[in-house]
Structure formats: C-alpha cells, structure tokens
Amino acid sequence: MEIDSKRTSFEEDLMAKIAWYYYIDNLTQIQIAEQVGIPRLRVIKLLEKARQTGIVQFKIAENNSHVSMENAIARHFGLKDVFIVPSASGMDNRNEALAEAAAIYIANRLPENAFINMGYGDTTCRVLNHLASNSSSRISVVSLTGGVNYYLPNTMTNVFNARLYLTPAPFVMSTPEMVTAINNEPAVREIAEMVPLSSISIIGIGGIDENATTVRTGIVTPKDLRYLSMQGAVGDVLCHFFDINGQLVESPLDDRLITTPLETLAEQKNVIGVAGGANKVSAIIGALNGKFLDILVTDQDTAELIIKRSL
C-alpha cells in the first residue's frame, strides 16, 4: 500500500509537470514526450487525466507539485529534468526517501531490456535495491567503478530481480601501474565497453565532510579530505573531485582509481544524479555547474538552498 501511494503521488507530480509544459510553456506533446522521457501517447493520457482530476483548472495547481522550483533549477543549469520530493528528517531517512523516489522515477522511464549504469554510494545502492526489489522484469546493471561490495544487495532485500555486471577489481589500487594492468584485463575491459551502451546512468554526489561515503568506506582519509578541501574541492562524482564551478581538483587518488572517466560519463544522454542534504548543496551546485548531470533528483529543502545560492 505504501508503494502504491508513492506511485500515485509520483503520477500526480508527473501530470502537473506535463500540464505546466503544455499550458504554460506551450510545448507540443512531442516536445514534452522528449523532455520528460515518456511516449507521446502517455503524455496525451496524462493531460486528459490531469483535467479530469482537477490538477488542471483555470491554472495549474502548483500546491500538488514542486513544478515551479523544478523548472527554475532545470532552466538555470540546462537540465533535462528535475524531480523534487518532500524532505525527510535525518540523513538515513532522507537517503532512503530519495532512493525510493528515484527508483520510481527511473522505473517509469526505463525502456524494456535496458541496461543501467550505476555509480557507488549509499544512496545509489539504495536506488539499486528498490529497483531490483520492485521491478516486474529483471533489470541489468553495469557498475561504473570497481569495488564489488558497493553493488551487492542489502541483507533486508528478499527479492533482487537484477542481473549485475560488475567490474572485478577493487575501487582503489596501490599503484598507478596496477590500475593500468587491471584496466587491460579482458574481464574489466568487457564491463567498460558496456557502459556507453546503457540507457540510463545513476550516480551519487559526494560531499566534503566526515559523513562522506568516501570517508566512511575508507576510500579517502580525513587528512586527504582536508587537503582536497584546501584545494577548493566541494564534492565528488565517481571519486572525481571538483570545485564549486565544476572544475576538476587534482586528487592524490586520481591515478589509483578503477572508475569511469568523466569524459565517458559526459557522453551518456541520461545521467541521473541523486543527492540531498544541506551538507551536499555545494557539491550538487558544483556538479550542476560542471554539467555532469542531465537529471537531478533531490528533496525540497535542498532544492530551496540550491535556488537561494545559485539563482
């Protein structure tokens, strides 16, 4: 029942977004279908349902969605879409709420038999578990980094309907020479060659603080993080660190990582960043300025801070 109610809430948000594009922005149904990533026939059905349910009256009922904020952020940063969910108190609750919302968002746009690229991180791991637990058909997931344990199902999951294609290597190697050798292994090259063929990429956005996943999992030390912060770093994507303007910041780890280059990520058409929290606002803004994302999933409190600091 809880999942059904959240799906209903998501559909209401989607109806309001489509109605906004159609009646306020004067986009055609074809343009809306391309913008939102759903078939034109579904756009027509949702527009009709929006009229029937009262979302479209004399004006769009903005209190039913975060359309205004979503459009403001999308336009300012040149994003394809923004999906804002209600804020939850506490980091764990927020990450769980964002992950569940992102899974619903993705499931509604995932083509049949599609492959999904997945980055490491607490929230992205939760997204994967929600997708795999609730998908009616098996999904195929390709890892964007080394570190097999980041992509395994959690112990609370009874159903995990996913086929995992994981890079058979640690995330951090001891020397740059080992990275070169590992990347030349056929099994590792095979996974890397699958990345450009995937329909959607899901990534987390890491912050620069003691609660960052990179610190909690031992990828970087608190000392490394202080050094990066002194260099102007505000966050990371796939352990590539950047400043508030989205410019890369040199890291001692750069030559020892088994991770997807940002150049490869930039060639993907549907990169979805999932992140929220006051401690990640600078990181999210930096990622948006760096054009690392096409779509942002975040919560209302975070969206308000992004708007306050950027628009």
PLY file of the C-alpha trace (Angstrom):
ply
format ascii 1.0
element vertex 311
property float x
property float y
property float z
element edge 310
property int vertex1
property int vertex2
end_header
0.00 0.00 0.00
2.85 2.37 0.79
4.48 1.80 -2.60
1.14 2.28 -4.37
0.55 5.61 -2.61
4.01 6.83 -3.57
3.46 5.80 -7.18
0.18 7.73 -7.15
1.97 10.78 -5.74
4.64 10.46 -8.42
1.99 10.26 -11.17
0.33 13.42 -9.81
3.69 15.23 -9.91
4.24 13.98 -13.46
0.76 15.15 -14.53
1.40 18.61 -13.07
4.79 18.83 -14.79
3.33 17.83 -18.15
0.42 20.23 -17.73
2.87 23.03 -16.95
4.90 22.32 -20.08
1.74 22.13 -22.23
-0.32 25.05 -20.93
2.33 27.43 -19.55
5.45 26.73 -21.63
3.42 25.98 -24.79
5.44 22.88 -25.66
3.96 20.40 -28.11
3.07 16.88 -26.99
6.06 15.55 -28.93
8.39 18.05 -27.26
7.01 17.11 -23.84
7.48 13.41 -24.56
11.13 14.03 -25.44
11.65 16.35 -22.45
10.13 14.01 -19.87
11.26 10.77 -21.47
7.91 9.00 -21.96
5.88 8.06 -25.06
3.65 10.74 -26.66
0.58 8.54 -26.11
1.20 8.60 -22.37
1.55 12.40 -22.47
-1.92 12.61 -24.06
-3.42 10.27 -21.45
-1.83 12.16 -18.55
-3.02 15.53 -19.88
-6.55 14.16 -20.04
-6.28 12.67 -16.56
-4.92 15.99 -15.24
-8.09 17.71 -16.49
-10.34 15.01 -15.06
-8.72 15.03 -11.61
-8.66 18.81 -11.27
-4.90 19.32 -11.44
-5.67 21.49 -14.46
-8.37 24.02 -13.69
-8.09 27.69 -14.58
-4.42 27.33 -13.62
-2.06 24.50 -12.70
-2.49 23.52 -9.08
1.10 24.16 -8.03
0.41 23.06 -4.47
0.27 19.50 -5.82
3.88 19.57 -7.01
7.22 21.32 -6.98
6.93 22.27 -10.65
7.99 25.90 -10.20
11.21 25.01 -8.37
11.92 22.11 -10.69
11.61 24.33 -13.75
13.73 27.10 -12.20
16.62 24.73 -11.44
16.31 22.89 -14.77
16.39 26.09 -16.79
19.25 27.71 -14.84
21.55 24.69 -15.15
20.33 23.41 -18.53
18.99 20.10 -17.21
16.56 17.80 -18.97
14.53 17.35 -15.80
14.45 17.87 -12.04
12.42 15.75 -9.64
11.89 17.16 -6.13
10.49 15.02 -3.31
9.31 16.03 0.18
12.14 16.38 2.69
12.70 13.78 5.40
14.45 14.41 8.72
17.80 12.69 9.32
20.42 11.61 6.80
19.34 7.97 6.69
15.65 8.81 6.23
16.49 11.40 3.56
18.69 8.99 1.59
16.03 6.29 1.78
13.26 8.66 0.63
15.40 9.95 -2.24
16.35 6.43 -3.29
12.77 5.20 -3.32
11.59 8.24 -5.28
14.46 7.90 -7.75
13.64 4.21 -8.27
10.01 5.07 -9.08
11.13 7.89 -11.40
13.53 5.58 -13.25
11.11 2.64 -13.44
8.60 4.86 -15.26
11.19 5.76 -17.91
13.21 2.58 -18.30
12.95 1.02 -21.77
12.37 -2.72 -21.98
15.55 -4.81 -21.76
17.57 -1.68 -20.98
20.90 -1.58 -19.18
21.52 0.84 -16.30
24.92 2.23 -15.33
25.27 2.54 -11.56
27.80 4.51 -9.51
28.92 3.69 -5.98
27.49 5.32 -2.84
24.95 4.90 -0.07
22.00 6.46 -1.91
22.73 4.79 -5.26
22.99 1.41 -3.51
19.53 2.02 -2.06
18.21 3.01 -5.52
19.52 -0.26 -6.92
17.86 -2.28 -4.16
14.50 -0.54 -4.65
14.66 -1.04 -8.42
15.61 -4.69 -8.10
13.01 -5.36 -5.39
10.05 -3.81 -7.18
10.75 -4.37 -10.88
8.36 -6.79 -12.61
11.11 -7.81 -15.04
14.79 -8.34 -14.44
16.95 -5.22 -14.79
20.56 -5.26 -15.98
23.03 -3.12 -14.06
26.58 -2.17 -15.06
28.97 -0.86 -12.40
30.77 2.43 -13.08
33.57 1.74 -10.58
35.50 -1.07 -9.03
34.54 -2.33 -5.59
32.13 -5.24 -5.98
30.66 -4.87 -2.46
29.20 -1.44 -3.28
26.74 -3.06 -5.69
25.58 -6.15 -3.84
22.01 -6.43 -2.45
21.44 -5.45 1.17
20.51 -8.12 3.69
16.94 -6.80 4.09
16.05 -7.48 0.46
14.02 -10.65 -0.12
13.70 -10.17 -3.88
16.59 -8.88 -6.00
15.45 -9.00 -9.61
18.64 -7.73 -11.21
21.50 -9.07 -13.28
24.74 -7.40 -12.16
27.70 -6.76 -14.46
30.41 -5.75 -12.00
33.99 -4.64 -12.54
36.04 -7.48 -10.98
38.52 -5.22 -9.19
38.88 -3.06 -6.08
37.95 0.62 -6.31
41.41 1.84 -5.19
44.66 0.18 -6.21
48.05 0.54 -4.54
49.89 1.92 -7.58
49.09 3.55 -10.95
50.85 0.63 -12.66
48.36 -1.80 -11.13
45.47 0.34 -12.42
46.89 0.13 -15.95
47.32 -3.63 -15.66
43.81 -4.19 -14.25
42.18 -1.98 -16.91
43.84 -4.11 -19.59
42.33 -7.32 -18.24
39.67 -8.70 -20.66
37.02 -9.05 -17.91
37.47 -5.41 -16.87
37.52 -4.15 -20.47
34.29 -6.04 -21.15
32.45 -4.12 -18.39
33.94 -0.79 -19.51
32.72 -1.43 -23.06
29.17 -1.96 -21.77
28.99 1.50 -20.14
28.43 3.53 -23.35
25.63 1.14 -24.40
23.43 1.69 -21.32
20.24 3.77 -21.50
20.48 5.44 -18.07
23.31 6.23 -15.65
22.62 6.72 -11.93
25.25 8.46 -9.82
25.55 9.87 -6.33
27.14 13.20 -5.48
29.57 13.07 -2.57
30.21 15.91 -0.16
33.38 17.03 1.62
32.69 16.21 5.27
33.26 13.49 7.83
29.99 11.76 6.85
31.00 11.46 3.19
30.78 7.93 1.80
34.37 8.19 0.58
35.49 8.64 4.22
33.12 6.13 5.82
34.17 3.40 3.39
37.89 4.19 3.71
38.38 5.32 0.10
39.92 8.58 1.37
41.19 9.53 4.80
40.06 12.61 6.76
43.53 14.02 6.02
43.01 13.52 2.27
39.64 15.23 2.52
41.12 18.24 4.34
43.76 18.53 1.61
41.11 18.40 -1.10
39.01 21.00 0.72
42.04 23.31 0.92
42.40 22.88 -2.85
38.82 24.11 -3.30
37.04 20.76 -3.69
33.35 20.77 -2.72
32.33 17.26 -3.79
32.93 14.26 -5.99
31.27 12.18 -8.71
32.63 8.63 -9.04
35.53 9.86 -6.84
36.46 12.61 -9.31
36.65 15.73 -7.11
35.59 19.19 -8.32
35.15 22.78 -7.09
32.01 24.93 -6.93
32.40 25.83 -10.61
32.57 22.18 -11.67
36.30 22.33 -12.40
38.23 19.17 -11.51
40.50 19.30 -8.46
43.62 17.16 -8.54
43.47 14.32 -6.01
46.24 12.03 -4.69
43.93 9.17 -5.68
43.45 10.07 -9.32
46.00 7.60 -10.72
44.98 4.74 -8.41
41.23 4.52 -9.10
39.26 1.94 -11.05
36.47 4.29 -12.11
34.71 5.61 -15.20
36.31 8.79 -16.62
34.09 11.87 -16.56
34.64 12.17 -20.32
32.88 8.82 -20.76
30.08 9.85 -18.40
29.60 13.11 -20.34
28.84 11.10 -23.49
25.83 9.46 -21.81
22.44 11.03 -22.56
20.58 10.32 -19.32
22.82 10.78 -16.30
20.67 10.98 -13.15
22.22 12.44 -10.01
20.52 11.52 -6.72
21.56 13.58 -3.69
20.20 15.77 -0.92
21.02 17.48 2.36
22.42 20.85 3.43
25.91 19.34 3.63
25.75 18.48 -0.09
24.39 21.73 -1.53
27.82 22.98 -2.64
28.62 19.57 -4.11
25.34 19.47 -6.04
25.84 23.02 -7.35
29.40 22.13 -8.41
28.18 19.00 -10.20
25.48 21.04 -11.96
27.96 23.74 -12.96
30.27 21.04 -14.29
27.47 19.63 -16.47
27.98 16.16 -15.01
24.21 15.54 -14.84
21.22 15.57 -17.16
18.62 14.98 -14.43
18.62 15.79 -10.71
16.59 14.00 -8.03
16.67 15.86 -4.70
14.45 16.93 -1.79
12.59 20.19 -1.21
14.89 21.63 1.48
17.94 21.02 -0.69
16.23 22.47 -3.77
15.38 25.65 -1.86
19.03 26.04 -0.81
20.22 25.45 -4.38
17.86 28.17 -5.62
18.89 30.56 -2.83
22.58 30.15 -3.56
22.53 29.94 -7.37
19.54 31.68 -8.92
0 1
1 2
2 3
3 4
4 5
5 6
6 7
7 8
8 9
9 10
10 11
11 12
12 13
13 14
14 15
15 16
16 17
17 18
18 19
19 20
20 21
21 22
22 23
23 24
24 25
25 26
26 27
27 28
28 29
29 30
30 31
31 32
32 33
33 34
34 35
35 36
36 37
37 38
38 39
39 40
40 41
41 42
42 43
43 44
44 45
45 46
46 47
47 48
48 49
49 50
50 51
51 52
52 53
53 54
54 55
55 56
56 57
57 58
58 59
59 60
60 61
61 62
62 63
63 64
64 65
65 66
66 67
67 68
68 69
69 70
70 71
71 72
72 73
73 74
74 75
75 76
76 77
77 78
78 79
79 80
80 81
81 82
82 83
83 84
84 85
85 86
86 87
87 88
88 89
89 90
90 91
91 92
92 93
93 94
94 95
95 96
96 97
97 98
98 99
99 100
100 101
101 102
102 103
103 104
104 105
105 106
106 107
107 108
108 109
109 110
110 111
111 112
112 113
113 114
114 115
115 116
116 117
117 118
118 119
119 120
120 121
121 122
122 123
123 124
124 125
125 126
126 127
127 128
128 129
129 130
130 131
131 132
132 133
133 134
134 135
135 136
136 137
137 138
138 139
139 140
140 141
141 142
142 143
143 144
144 145
145 146
146 147
147 148
148 149
149 150
150 151
151 152
152 153
153 154
154 155
155 156
156 157
157 158
158 159
159 160
160 161
161 162
162 163
163 164
164 165
165 166
166 167
167 168
168 169
169 170
170 171
171 172
172 173
173 174
174 175
175 176
176 177
177 178
178 179
179 180
180 181
181 182
182 183
183 184
184 185
185 186
186 187
187 188
188 189
189 190
190 191
191 192
192 193
193 194
194 195
195 196
196 197
197 198
198 199
199 200
200 201
201 202
202 203
203 204
204 205
205 206
206 207
207 208
208 209
209 210
210 211
211 212
212 213
213 214
214 215
215 216
216 217
217 218
218 219
219 220
220 221
221 222
222 223
223 224
224 225
225 226
226 227
227 228
228 229
229 230
230 231
231 232
232 233
233 234
234 235
235 236
236 237
237 238
238 239
239 240
240 241
241 242
242 243
243 244
244 245
245 246
246 247
247 248
248 249
249 250
250 251
251 252
252 253
253 254
254 255
255 256
256 257
257 258
258 259
259 260
260 261
261 262
262 263
263 264
264 265
265 266
266 267
267 268
268 269
269 270
270 271
271 272
272 273
273 274
274 275
275 276
276 277
277 278
278 279
279 280
280 281
281 282
282 283
283 284
284 285
285 286
286 287
287 288
288 289
289 290
290 291
291 292
292 293
293 294
294 295
295 296
296 297
297 298
298 299
299 300
300 301
301 302
302 303
303 304
304 305
305 306
306 307
307 308
308 309
309 310
